[in-house]
Amino acid sequence: MSGRIEYISGPVVKADLPGARLYELVFVGELKLFGEVVRIQGDKAFIQVYEDTTGIKPGEPVVRSGEPLSAWLGPGILGRIYDGVQRPLKVIFEMTNTPFVARGIGYDRAPPLDLKAEYDFKPLVKAGEEVQPGDVLGAVQETSLIEHRIMYPPLPGNGPGVVEWIAEGKYKVDDVIARIRTKSGVVEVKMWHKWPVRRPRPFREKLPPVEPLITGVRTIDTMFPIAKGGAAAIPGPFGSGKTVTIRTLFLYAQSRVIVPVLCGERGNEAADALQGLLKLKDPYTGKSLLERTTIIVNTSNMPVAAREASIYTGAAIGEYFRDMGYDVLVSADSTSRWAEAMREVALRIGEMPSEEGYPAYLPTRLAEFYERAGRVVLIGSKERVGSLTIAASVSPPGGDFTEPVTSNTLRFIGAFWPLSPRLAYSRHYPAIDWLMGFSRYVETVQEWWAKNVDPDWRRIRDVFQSILSREAELQEVVRILGTEALSEQEKHILNTAFLIREGFLKQDAFNPIDTPSMPKKQALLMRAIYTYYEAGMKAIEAGVPASALRELELVKRLPRLRMEIKNDDVEKELGKFIESLKAEIDALIAKAKS
């Protein structure tokens, strides 16, 4: 089960290691550094080491673990901050009292879960009941916001069986809480289990993405919606607002559990983001957002190989909570830094480079990550549904969306939220470019919007998109010939596009009235602007100039409504506003005809 180091190249170690398996976890050198086998040639194994290899020398031992890199899943996982291989950073800091992660601290010294912690276990099945892998055996109240459901894990050897004994009361995480008699013998179930991070957890059936994930961001929810179980990418250059957009998703997206993966971002930026996350309050309960969050952190100054593993660790944790029946949001910030780590390791082990030095399997790895999203029917004897939504940022160099990571990501996502530096620098938040963005979920979620919010949602949304596209064309005419070359209808389109941009798409992330914007408020703001557009076109046909429509006091107030009217008051206040706006435009028409 052991071998010897032959040579070292940065985070990559070649070792004589007979019997090694691909993606097996190994311990490298006298310090027992974490590593994972990524390539095998005969008895030679290439290992990517998740820690700094400085000082390691040829001849030192390499010890096999016999198992793949796995996530530890059980009570105590919420509220924790882990590195890319799920080592608890706070525990390591308390052990070493240094700002950097000390080398050679394994799971034996810093386990991902507190195995000595006690929880009040409440059984949900009785002795004599038949159970299947995936069934919920009981629950513990891990935090005030999340009930942690203890499942019969779908591990090899765990088959259908009968509950012989089930615990009740206070037990430690590592205690046996159930014994299940199967055909192959008795299976002892504990509150926690391990799961290989690169292996997707099983489910029975993937469901169509028909229910939107409401985020409170109007540009996302209305123009480029994402469904529960969907996948989205947020590409943008430095300073365009990726982190702020993702922070808003964490805070307001209607997901029960959140798993942020900060992979490869600058250390000071990640520290700021962490400090911000730790202070955030759940807007729906007023309690700490950390009570339903697990954070994975691997900054740019931490070992590069662990960055490559971090998004798989985040996905495994997200799937675990999905299997409890929760809606889960996993984000990676950013997949570009993750891909760069993969490129560095691939080049060091001598793999053939493809476009811009990335390995040829870059699209495959991106697909493996994004395909773990989904709204699924869970395994087990009872039909339950859970969802895992993935929203990842991309940091293309120089904002070039044709580079390999961004262009390949487009193949595997359903919603594309490209950030424009021009909009960001003009203080338009969120800086999502409405001409470049798209969503494949518009067709699937429109029935939900029509049934629960507004039957005209899809029609008005499409009108908005056509107005914004037409505005871009008319702006070219204005630059060359001036506004005098436009007809009154075209001037009205430009005025409406301004209202859409300033009164609907623009949103203040730090204004409690403007963010979050709930579905009813979004629909009525759309209705108010659409009323101005539709009634205004009739007025222009009657001879009213576009400038007269623009100068109406209610129209001047329209861009401010988003920051004046609370979500609870929208039906009364915006309903009254729309009626008054119609009346004012009708008065202009009557005056023009008289």
C-alpha positions as CSV (number, residue, x, y, z in Angstrom):
1,M,0.0,0.0,0.0
2,S,3.0,2.3,-0.2
3,G,5.7,3.5,-2.6
4,R,8.4,6.1,-3.1
5,I,8.7,9.5,-4.7
6,E,10.7,9.6,-7.9
7,Y,10.5,13.3,-8.9
8,I,8.6,16.5,-8.0
9,S,7.4,19.2,-10.3
10,G,5.5,21.9,-8.4
11,P,2.2,20.4,-7.2
12,V,2.8,17.2,-9.2
13,V,4.7,14.2,-7.8
14,K,5.6,11.0,-9.8
15,A,5.9,8.0,-7.6
16,D,6.6,4.3,-7.9
17,L,3.2,3.1,-6.5
18,P,2.1,-0.4,-7.5
19,G,-1.6,-1.0,-7.5
20,A,-2.6,2.7,-7.4
21,R,-6.1,3.6,-8.7
22,L,-7.1,6.7,-10.7
23,Y,-8.3,9.4,-8.4
24,E,-7.2,7.5,-5.3
25,L,-6.4,9.6,-2.2
26,V,-2.7,9.2,-1.2
27,F,-0.4,10.8,1.5
28,V,2.8,12.1,0.1
29,G,6.2,12.4,1.9
30,E,7.1,12.4,5.6
31,L,4.6,15.2,6.2
32,K,1.8,13.1,4.7
33,L,0.6,15.7,2.4
34,F,-2.8,15.2,0.7
35,G,-2.7,14.0,-2.9
36,E,-4.8,12.4,-5.6
37,V,-3.7,10.1,-8.3
38,V,-4.5,11.7,-11.7
39,R,-2.5,9.5,-14.1
40,I,-1.1,6.0,-14.1
41,Q,1.6,4.4,-16.3
42,G,2.3,0.9,-15.3
43,D,3.4,1.0,-11.6
44,K,4.1,4.7,-11.9
45,A,1.5,7.2,-10.5
46,F,1.3,10.9,-11.1
47,I,-0.1,12.6,-8.1
48,Q,-1.5,16.1,-7.8
49,V,-0.7,17.3,-4.3
50,Y,-3.2,19.5,-2.5
51,E,-0.6,21.2,-0.4
52,D,2.7,23.0,-0.9
53,T,5.4,20.5,-1.9
54,T,8.4,22.7,-0.9
55,G,11.0,20.7,0.9
56,I,9.7,17.3,-0.2
57,K,12.4,15.2,-1.8
58,P,12.7,12.0,-3.9
59,G,12.8,8.8,-1.9
60,E,10.2,9.9,0.6
61,P,7.2,7.5,1.1
62,V,3.8,7.7,-0.6
63,V,1.0,5.9,1.2
64,R,-2.2,4.8,-0.5
65,S,-5.5,5.3,1.3
66,G,-7.4,2.7,-0.8
67,E,-10.3,5.1,-1.3
68,P,-11.0,8.2,-3.6
69,L,-11.1,11.8,-2.3
70,S,-14.4,11.9,-0.5
71,A,-16.6,14.5,1.2
72,W,-17.6,13.9,4.8
73,L,-21.4,14.3,5.0
74,G,-23.4,14.6,8.2
75,P,-24.6,17.0,10.9
76,G,-22.2,19.9,11.6
77,I,-21.5,20.7,8.0
78,L,-23.6,23.9,8.0
79,G,-21.9,27.1,9.1
80,R,-18.4,25.7,8.4
81,I,-15.7,27.1,6.2
82,Y,-13.6,24.5,4.4
83,D,-10.7,24.5,2.1
84,G,-10.8,22.7,-1.3
85,V,-10.5,19.2,0.2
86,Q,-12.9,19.9,3.0
87,R,-10.5,20.6,5.9
88,P,-12.1,23.0,8.4
89,L,-10.2,26.3,8.2
90,K,-11.3,27.5,11.6
91,V,-10.2,24.3,13.4
92,I,-6.8,24.5,11.6
93,F,-6.4,28.1,12.6
94,E,-7.1,27.3,16.2
95,M,-4.6,24.5,16.1
96,T,-1.7,26.5,14.5
97,N,-2.6,30.1,15.2
98,T,-1.2,31.2,11.9
99,P,-2.9,33.0,9.0
100,F,-1.8,30.3,6.5
101,V,-2.9,26.6,6.4
102,A,-0.2,24.5,7.9
103,R,1.0,21.5,5.9
104,G,0.4,17.9,6.8
105,I,-2.8,18.4,8.8
106,G,-5.0,15.5,7.8
107,Y,-8.5,14.4,8.6
108,D,-7.2,12.6,11.7
109,R,-6.2,15.9,13.3
110,A,-8.8,18.2,11.7
111,P,-11.8,16.1,10.7
112,P,-14.4,17.9,8.5
113,L,-17.1,17.0,11.0
114,D,-17.0,17.2,14.8
115,L,-17.4,13.5,15.6
116,K,-17.7,14.2,19.3
117,A,-20.7,16.6,18.9
118,E,-24.1,15.4,20.2
119,Y,-27.4,15.9,18.4
120,D,-30.9,15.1,19.4
121,F,-31.9,12.4,17.0
122,K,-35.6,11.9,16.2
123,P,-36.5,8.8,14.3
124,L,-38.9,9.0,11.4
125,V,-39.2,5.2,10.8
126,K,-40.0,2.3,13.2
127,A,-38.4,-1.0,13.8
128,G,-39.8,-3.6,11.4
129,E,-40.3,-1.1,8.6
130,E,-38.8,-1.8,5.2
131,V,-36.4,0.9,3.9
132,Q,-34.3,1.5,0.8
133,P,-31.1,3.4,0.2
134,G,-32.0,7.1,0.1
135,D,-34.9,6.9,2.6
136,V,-34.8,9.3,5.5
137,L,-34.4,7.4,8.8
138,G,-34.6,10.4,11.2
139,A,-33.7,14.0,11.7
140,V,-31.7,16.3,13.9
141,Q,-32.2,20.1,14.2
142,E,-28.8,21.2,13.1
143,T,-29.6,24.9,13.0
144,S,-32.7,26.9,13.7
145,L,-33.2,27.2,9.9
146,I,-32.4,23.7,8.7
147,E,-33.5,20.2,9.8
148,H,-30.7,17.8,8.9
149,R,-32.3,14.6,7.6
150,I,-30.3,11.5,8.3
151,M,-30.6,9.1,5.3
152,Y,-29.8,5.5,4.6
153,P,-26.8,6.2,2.4
154,P,-26.7,4.8,-1.1
155,L,-23.3,3.3,-0.6
156,P,-22.0,0.0,-2.1
157,G,-23.4,-2.9,-0.1
158,N,-26.3,-1.0,1.2
159,G,-29.4,-2.6,-0.2
160,P,-33.1,-2.7,0.7
161,G,-33.8,-4.1,4.1
162,V,-35.8,-4.1,7.3
163,V,-35.1,-1.8,10.3
164,E,-34.0,-4.0,13.2
165,W,-33.3,-1.1,15.6
166,I,-33.6,2.7,15.4
167,A,-32.1,5.2,18.0
168,E,-33.9,8.1,19.7
169,G,-32.3,10.8,21.9
170,K,-28.9,12.4,22.1
171,Y,-26.2,10.7,20.1
172,K,-22.8,11.6,18.7
173,V,-22.2,11.9,15.0
174,D,-20.1,8.8,14.9
175,D,-22.6,6.7,16.9
176,V,-24.7,4.0,15.2
177,I,-28.3,5.2,15.0
178,A,-29.9,2.3,13.1
179,R,-29.3,-1.3,12.2
180,I,-30.9,-2.6,9.0
181,R,-31.2,-6.2,8.1
182,T,-30.4,-6.8,4.4
183,K,-29.9,-9.9,2.3
184,S,-26.1,-9.6,2.7
185,G,-26.2,-9.0,6.5
186,V,-26.8,-6.2,9.0
187,V,-25.9,-2.7,8.0
188,E,-25.0,-0.3,10.8
189,V,-25.9,3.3,9.9
190,K,-24.3,6.3,11.5
191,M,-25.3,10.0,11.2
192,W,-22.5,10.6,8.7
193,H,-20.9,8.9,5.7
194,K,-18.4,9.6,3.0
195,W,-19.1,10.2,-0.7
196,P,-16.5,10.4,-3.5
197,V,-16.6,14.1,-4.6
198,R,-16.2,13.3,-8.4
199,R,-19.1,10.8,-8.4
200,P,-22.6,12.2,-8.8
201,R,-25.1,11.0,-6.2
202,P,-27.8,8.8,-7.7
203,F,-31.4,9.8,-8.3
204,R,-34.4,8.2,-9.9
205,E,-35.5,10.7,-12.6
206,K,-34.5,14.1,-13.8
207,L,-37.5,16.5,-14.0
208,P,-38.1,19.3,-16.5
209,P,-37.0,22.7,-15.2
210,V,-40.5,24.2,-14.9
211,E,-40.3,26.2,-11.6
212,P,-38.3,29.4,-11.6
213,L,-35.7,30.1,-8.9
214,I,-36.7,33.5,-7.8
215,T,-33.7,35.6,-7.0
216,G,-35.2,39.0,-6.4
217,V,-33.1,40.4,-9.3
218,R,-35.4,41.7,-12.0
219,T,-33.0,41.3,-14.9
220,I,-32.5,37.7,-14.0
221,D,-36.0,36.7,-13.0
222,T,-37.8,38.3,-15.9
223,M,-35.4,38.8,-18.8
224,F,-33.1,35.8,-18.3
225,P,-34.7,33.5,-15.7
226,I,-33.1,30.4,-14.2
227,A,-35.2,27.4,-13.1
228,K,-34.7,25.3,-10.0
229,G,-32.2,22.7,-11.0
230,G,-30.8,24.9,-13.8
231,A,-27.3,26.0,-14.6
232,A,-26.1,29.6,-15.3
233,A,-22.9,31.4,-16.0
234,I,-21.9,34.9,-15.0
235,P,-18.9,36.0,-17.2
236,G,-17.3,39.4,-16.9
237,P,-14.0,41.2,-16.7
238,F,-12.4,42.5,-13.5
239,G,-14.6,45.1,-11.8
240,S,-17.8,44.3,-13.6
241,G,-19.7,43.1,-10.5
242,K,-19.5,39.3,-10.5
243,T,-19.0,39.0,-6.8
244,V,-21.8,41.5,-6.0
245,T,-24.2,39.6,-8.3
246,I,-23.4,36.3,-6.7
247,R,-23.7,37.8,-3.2
248,T,-27.2,39.0,-4.1
249,L,-28.1,35.4,-5.3
250,F,-26.8,34.0,-2.0
251,L,-28.9,36.5,0.0
252,Y,-32.2,36.5,-1.8
253,A,-32.4,33.4,-4.1
254,Q,-35.2,31.2,-2.8
255,S,-33.0,28.2,-2.0
256,R,-33.0,26.5,1.4
257,V,-29.2,25.7,1.4
258,I,-26.4,27.7,-0.2
259,V,-22.9,26.4,-1.0
260,P,-20.5,29.1,-2.2
261,V,-17.2,27.9,-3.6
262,L,-14.6,30.6,-3.7
263,C,-12.0,29.0,-6.0
264,G,-8.9,30.9,-7.1
265,E,-9.9,34.4,-6.2
266,R,-7.4,36.8,-4.7
267,G,-6.9,36.2,-1.0
268,N,-7.9,39.7,0.1
269,E,-11.0,39.7,-2.1
270,A,-12.0,36.3,-0.8
271,A,-11.4,37.5,2.8
272,D,-13.7,40.5,2.1
273,A,-16.3,38.2,0.6
274,L,-16.1,35.9,3.6
275,Q,-16.4,38.7,6.1
276,G,-19.5,39.9,4.1
277,L,-21.0,36.4,4.1
278,L,-20.5,36.0,7.8
279,K,-22.3,39.2,8.6
280,L,-25.3,38.6,6.2
281,K,-28.7,38.0,7.7
282,D,-31.3,35.8,6.2
283,P,-33.8,38.4,4.8
284,Y,-36.8,36.0,5.4
285,T,-36.0,35.1,9.1
286,G,-33.5,37.7,10.3
287,K,-31.1,35.0,11.5
288,S,-27.5,34.5,10.3
289,L,-27.3,33.4,6.7
290,L,-24.5,31.0,7.8
291,E,-27.1,28.8,9.4
292,R,-28.0,27.5,6.0
293,T,-24.6,27.9,4.3
294,T,-21.5,25.8,3.8
295,I,-18.5,27.7,2.4
296,I,-15.6,26.2,0.4
297,V,-12.6,28.5,0.0
298,N,-9.4,28.0,-2.0
299,T,-7.8,31.3,-2.8
300,S,-5.2,32.0,-5.4
301,N,-2.3,31.8,-2.9
302,M,-3.4,28.4,-1.6
303,P,-2.2,25.2,-3.3
304,V,-3.3,25.2,-6.9
305,A,-4.3,21.5,-7.0
306,A,-6.8,21.8,-4.2
307,R,-8.5,24.5,-6.3
308,E,-9.3,21.9,-9.0
309,A,-10.9,19.7,-6.4
310,S,-12.9,22.4,-4.7
311,I,-15.8,22.6,-7.1
312,Y,-16.4,18.9,-6.9
313,T,-16.4,19.1,-3.1
314,G,-19.0,21.9,-3.3
315,A,-21.1,19.8,-5.8
316,A,-21.0,16.7,-3.5
317,I,-22.2,18.8,-0.5
318,G,-24.9,20.4,-2.6
319,E,-26.2,17.0,-3.8
320,Y,-26.2,15.7,-0.2
321,F,-28.7,18.4,0.8
322,R,-30.6,18.0,-2.4
323,D,-31.1,14.4,-1.4
324,M,-32.8,15.6,1.8
325,G,-35.5,17.2,-0.4
326,Y,-34.1,20.8,-0.3
327,D,-33.6,23.3,-3.0
328,V,-29.8,24.0,-3.1
329,L,-27.8,26.7,-4.8
330,V,-24.1,26.0,-5.5
331,S,-21.9,28.7,-7.0
332,A,-18.2,28.7,-8.1
333,D,-16.3,31.9,-8.2
334,S,-14.7,31.5,-10.6
335,T,-14.5,28.5,-13.0
336,S,-11.7,30.3,-14.9
337,R,-9.4,30.0,-12.0
338,W,-10.4,26.4,-11.6
339,A,-9.7,25.7,-15.2
340,E,-6.3,27.4,-14.9
341,A,-5.4,25.0,-12.0
342,M,-6.5,22.1,-14.2
343,R,-4.3,23.4,-17.0
344,E,-1.2,23.8,-14.8
345,V,-1.5,20.2,-13.5
346,A,-2.2,18.8,-17.0
347,L,0.9,20.5,-18.4
348,R,3.1,19.3,-15.5
349,I,2.1,15.6,-16.0
350,G,2.9,16.0,-19.8
351,E,-0.6,15.9,-21.2
352,M,-1.1,17.2,-24.8
353,P,-2.3,20.9,-24.6
354,S,-5.2,22.1,-26.6
355,E,-6.5,25.6,-27.2
356,E,-4.6,28.2,-25.1
357,G,-2.8,25.4,-23.3
358,Y,-6.0,24.0,-21.7
359,P,-6.2,20.2,-21.7
360,A,-8.4,18.6,-24.4
361,Y,-10.8,17.4,-21.8
362,L,-11.7,20.9,-20.6
363,P,-15.2,20.7,-22.1
364,T,-15.8,17.3,-20.5
365,R,-14.8,18.5,-17.1
366,L,-17.1,21.6,-17.5
367,A,-19.9,19.3,-18.5
368,E,-19.3,17.0,-15.5
369,F,-19.7,20.0,-13.2
370,Y,-22.7,21.7,-14.8
371,E,-24.6,18.4,-15.4
372,R,-24.7,17.8,-11.7
373,A,-27.4,20.5,-11.6
374,G,-31.0,19.3,-11.8
375,R,-34.4,19.0,-10.3
376,V,-34.8,15.3,-9.6
377,V,-37.0,12.6,-8.1
378,L,-34.9,11.2,-5.3
379,I,-34.2,7.5,-4.7
380,G,-36.0,5.7,-1.9
381,S,-39.4,4.1,-1.2
382,K,-41.2,7.4,-1.0
383,E,-41.4,9.9,-3.8
384,R,-39.5,13.1,-2.9
385,V,-38.1,15.9,-5.0
386,G,-35.0,18.0,-4.6
387,S,-33.1,20.4,-6.7
388,L,-29.5,21.5,-7.2
389,T,-29.0,24.8,-9.1
390,I,-25.5,25.9,-10.2
391,A,-24.5,29.5,-10.9
392,A,-20.8,30.0,-11.6
393,S,-18.8,33.0,-12.6
394,V,-16.3,33.1,-15.4
395,S,-13.4,35.6,-15.5
396,P,-12.3,35.7,-19.2
397,P,-9.0,37.6,-19.7
398,G,-9.7,41.1,-21.0
399,G,-13.5,40.3,-21.1
400,D,-13.0,38.1,-24.2
401,F,-16.0,35.8,-24.3
402,T,-14.5,33.8,-27.1
403,E,-11.8,32.3,-24.9
404,P,-12.0,28.5,-24.2
405,V,-13.6,28.5,-20.8
406,T,-16.4,30.9,-21.6
407,S,-17.1,29.5,-25.1
408,N,-17.2,25.9,-23.8
409,T,-19.3,26.9,-20.8
410,L,-22.0,28.1,-23.2
411,R,-22.6,24.6,-24.3
412,F,-23.7,23.3,-20.9
413,I,-25.7,26.1,-19.3
414,G,-29.3,27.2,-19.6
415,A,-28.9,30.9,-18.6
416,F,-26.2,33.3,-19.6
417,W,-25.7,36.5,-17.6
418,P,-22.8,38.4,-19.3
419,L,-21.6,41.4,-17.4
420,S,-20.7,44.6,-19.3
421,P,-17.8,46.8,-18.0
422,R,-19.5,49.7,-19.8
423,L,-22.7,49.3,-17.7
424,A,-20.7,48.6,-14.5
425,Y,-18.6,51.8,-14.9
426,S,-21.8,53.8,-15.5
427,R,-23.1,52.4,-12.2
428,H,-25.8,50.3,-13.7
429,Y,-26.4,47.3,-11.5
430,P,-26.7,44.5,-12.2
431,A,-24.4,45.1,-15.3
432,I,-26.0,42.2,-17.3
433,D,-25.8,43.0,-21.0
434,W,-29.4,42.6,-22.1
435,L,-28.4,42.3,-25.8
436,M,-26.0,39.4,-25.2
437,G,-27.7,37.5,-22.4
438,F,-30.1,34.6,-23.0
439,S,-32.1,32.0,-21.1
440,R,-33.3,28.6,-22.3
441,Y,-35.7,28.5,-19.4
442,V,-38.1,31.2,-20.6
443,E,-40.3,28.6,-22.3
444,T,-40.3,26.2,-19.4
445,V,-41.1,28.7,-16.6
446,Q,-43.7,30.9,-18.4
447,E,-46.5,28.7,-17.3
448,W,-45.5,29.2,-13.7
449,W,-45.5,33.0,-14.2
450,A,-48.8,33.0,-16.0
451,K,-50.5,30.8,-13.4
452,N,-49.0,32.5,-10.2
453,V,-48.2,36.1,-11.2
454,D,-49.4,37.5,-14.5
455,P,-50.9,35.8,-17.5
456,D,-49.3,38.4,-19.8
457,W,-45.8,37.9,-18.3
458,R,-44.2,36.3,-21.4
459,R,-45.8,38.7,-23.9
460,I,-44.7,41.8,-22.0
461,R,-41.2,40.4,-21.5
462,D,-40.8,39.7,-25.2
463,V,-42.0,43.3,-26.0
464,F,-39.4,44.7,-23.6
465,Q,-36.7,42.6,-25.3
466,S,-37.7,43.8,-28.7
467,I,-37.8,47.4,-27.5
468,L,-34.2,47.1,-26.1
469,S,-33.0,45.6,-29.4
470,R,-34.7,48.3,-31.4
471,E,-33.1,50.9,-29.2
472,A,-29.7,49.7,-30.1
473,E,-30.5,50.1,-33.8
474,L,-32.0,53.6,-33.3
475,Q,-29.0,54.8,-31.3
476,E,-26.8,54.2,-34.4
477,V,-29.1,56.5,-36.4
478,V,-29.1,59.1,-33.7
479,R,-25.3,59.2,-33.6
480,I,-25.1,59.8,-37.3
481,L,-28.2,62.0,-38.1
482,G,-29.5,63.2,-34.7
483,T,-32.9,62.7,-33.1
484,E,-34.5,64.9,-35.8
485,A,-34.2,62.0,-38.2
486,L,-36.5,59.8,-36.1
487,S,-40.2,59.5,-36.3
488,E,-42.4,60.2,-33.3
489,Q,-43.0,56.4,-32.8
490,E,-39.2,55.8,-32.8
491,K,-38.7,58.6,-30.3
492,H,-41.3,56.9,-28.1
493,I,-39.4,53.6,-28.4
494,L,-36.3,55.4,-27.2
495,N,-38.2,56.9,-24.3
496,T,-39.7,53.6,-23.4
497,A,-36.3,51.9,-23.5
498,F,-34.9,54.5,-21.1
499,L,-37.7,53.6,-18.7
500,I,-37.1,49.9,-19.0
501,R,-33.4,50.4,-18.3
502,E,-33.7,52.9,-15.4
503,G,-37.0,51.8,-14.0
504,F,-36.9,48.1,-14.3
505,L,-33.4,46.6,-15.2
506,K,-31.5,48.9,-12.9
507,Q,-31.6,47.8,-9.3
508,D,-29.9,49.0,-6.1
509,A,-28.5,45.9,-4.3
510,F,-28.2,47.8,-1.0
511,N,-31.7,49.4,-1.0
512,P,-34.1,47.3,1.0
513,I,-37.1,48.5,-1.0
514,D,-35.5,47.9,-4.4
515,T,-33.8,44.5,-3.5
516,P,-35.2,41.9,-3.4
517,S,-38.0,42.6,-6.0
518,M,-40.6,39.9,-5.6
519,P,-42.5,38.4,-8.6
520,K,-45.6,40.5,-8.1
521,K,-43.6,43.8,-8.0
522,Q,-41.7,42.8,-11.0
523,A,-44.8,42.0,-13.0
524,L,-46.6,45.3,-12.0
525,L,-43.5,47.4,-12.8
526,M,-43.4,45.8,-16.2
527,R,-47.2,46.5,-16.6
528,A,-46.7,50.2,-15.7
529,I,-44.0,50.6,-18.3
530,Y,-45.9,48.6,-20.9
531,T,-49.0,50.7,-20.3
532,Y,-46.9,53.8,-21.0
533,Y,-45.6,52.2,-24.2
534,E,-48.9,50.8,-25.5
535,A,-51.1,53.8,-24.6
536,G,-48.4,56.1,-25.8
537,M,-48.4,54.5,-29.3
538,K,-52.1,55.1,-29.5
539,A,-51.6,58.7,-28.4
540,I,-48.9,59.3,-31.1
541,E,-51.3,57.9,-33.7
542,A,-53.8,60.5,-32.5
543,G,-51.2,63.3,-33.0
544,V,-49.7,63.6,-29.5
545,P,-45.9,64.2,-29.8
546,A,-43.5,61.8,-28.0
547,S,-42.1,64.7,-26.0
548,A,-45.5,65.5,-24.5
549,L,-45.8,61.9,-23.3
550,R,-42.3,62.0,-21.8
551,E,-43.0,65.2,-19.9
552,L,-46.0,63.8,-18.0
553,E,-45.3,64.0,-14.2
554,L,-46.3,60.3,-13.7
555,V,-43.8,59.3,-16.4
556,K,-41.0,61.3,-14.7
557,R,-41.9,59.4,-11.5
558,L,-41.9,56.0,-13.2
559,P,-38.1,55.3,-12.9
560,R,-38.3,56.0,-9.2
561,L,-41.2,53.6,-8.4
562,R,-38.8,50.6,-7.9
563,M,-37.3,52.5,-4.9
564,E,-40.5,54.0,-3.5
565,I,-43.0,51.1,-3.4
566,K,-42.4,48.1,-1.1
567,N,-43.1,44.5,-2.1
568,D,-46.1,44.4,0.3
569,D,-47.7,47.5,-1.2
570,V,-47.3,46.9,-4.9
571,E,-50.8,45.7,-5.8
572,K,-52.5,48.8,-4.2
573,E,-49.9,51.4,-5.1
574,L,-48.9,50.3,-8.6
575,G,-52.5,49.4,-9.5
576,K,-53.5,53.0,-8.7
577,F,-50.5,54.4,-10.5
578,I,-51.3,52.4,-13.7
579,E,-54.9,53.7,-13.7
580,S,-53.7,57.3,-13.2
581,L,-51.2,56.9,-16.0
582,K,-53.8,55.6,-18.4
583,A,-56.1,58.5,-17.5
584,E,-53.4,61.1,-18.1
585,I,-52.5,59.7,-21.6
586,D,-56.2,59.5,-22.4
587,A,-56.5,63.2,-21.5
588,L,-53.7,64.0,-24.0
589,I,-55.4,62.0,-26.7
590,A,-58.7,63.8,-26.1
591,K,-57.0,67.2,-26.2
592,A,-55.2,66.3,-29.5
593,K,-58.5,65.3,-31.1
594,S,-60.4,68.4,-29.9
